[in-house]
Amino acid sequence: MKPQLVQGTRDFSSAEVLKRQYIFDTLRNIFIRFGYMPLETPAMEALETLTGKYGDEGDQLLFKILNNGLDQSEKKDKARADFEELLNGKNVKGISERALRYDLTVPFARYVVMNRNDIAFPFKRYQIQAVWRGDKPQRGRYREFYQCDIDVIGSDSLLYEAELVQIYDQAFHALNIDVIIRINNRKILEGIAIEAGFPDKFGTITVAIDKLDKIGWDGVAKELESKGISGKSFDIIKKIVASATMSELKNCFSTFNSIAQKGLEELETVFRFLDGYQAFNKIQLDFTLARGLSYYTGCIFEVVADISAPGQEAVKMGSIGGGGRYDNLTGVFGWDGNSGVGISFGADRIYDVLLQLDRFDQVPENTTKLFFMAFDEASLAYAFKIVQKCRAAGINSDIYPEAAKFQKQMKYADRRKFARVVIVGENEMNSGVLTVKNMESGEQKGMTVEEILREFAV
């Protein structure tokens, strides 16, 4: 059998795992600094928990798990018909009752409802786990990938929106990626449709606006015209979306447009909380931002790499973070009235950006501090005892398992990319002074066991 990977999945070498762990650890430290607590949920959820939460397209991208004993429990023809229904996004319990999680937010909402009597609200959690989507694999898009989410539920305070902006800012600064943090409000988008005189075509208008960076205003005009939106209505839409500041935006909306006015008020509140904050990155109002239309109810966020920053001109990647306010996510599980807000970090895309920018230089390729080599059986036994002392002192240590030739052991040390090699032979054993070699500089020096423990202990 020829070994192969499932399309859209990847293996990660030791060096790659260390780099990914660096991303997770950096984010985790930021999350903890802001008071977020860890949470994990199962890889599988009940199919009915996930269906209907991500739109028709999302339902079709769910990885559904076939029930056990399908061949025995279903007649062949019915099973085939049910399976076709399943592929079309339908929930067919006779075929499947479970699915791999599509994101971390819906399982989080399910957890909150099931454990509401044991949770102190507002509940702040972070979650770093894999998710699965039956998407078409391409650069920056995988079928199995990790999400790093933080959410607050149980409060409608806009202080949390400001806090999440700060988390984005500080996290990407710590990761050494210059970004643009884009902010809009879903109520502004609804207000645009009302102002243009087409409140019933809110989705149509916002979908067209979302394509602005790809098709330009001419393309947006053509798309809206095909839906019956043109002339003065289009001019209103263009003027609002092209606003560069809150002041400009305010002048575009009528005072009776209560939804737009509420959106303006919310954005102003968030920026009042951010007043005086010294950001590392650009925080930018962007009225073309239209993510999560069926999901979010207030402020929405998206993070992209800043290609105008020095050294980042060639970065080609979509959003590397996003999120927003949702007013009633737990309502789908029978518990209404719980407002929440959350953001996600695209860990796999962040990895690709850091790799493209060659900014993993601070991540060691091997976390072992000392590698011991011995050249006869007596030296091997002696070296192994020292290795045990090093490990007891908290020093990551390894040893070649046999008294092989020097060249063979050094070749192994090179391939493993050990930083320090400790050479133990008859002379070292008799004198108690071991030879420690810096594999990068080639420098060698004699050290006693006590000196080794003092210098390399944690």
Order of alpha helices (4+ residues) and beta strands (2+ residues): alpha-beta-beta-alpha-alpha-beta-alpha-alpha-beta-alpha-beta-beta-alpha-beta-alpha-alpha-alpha-alpha-alpha-alpha-beta-beta-beta-beta-alpha-beta-alpha-beta-alpha-beta-alpha-beta-beta-alpha
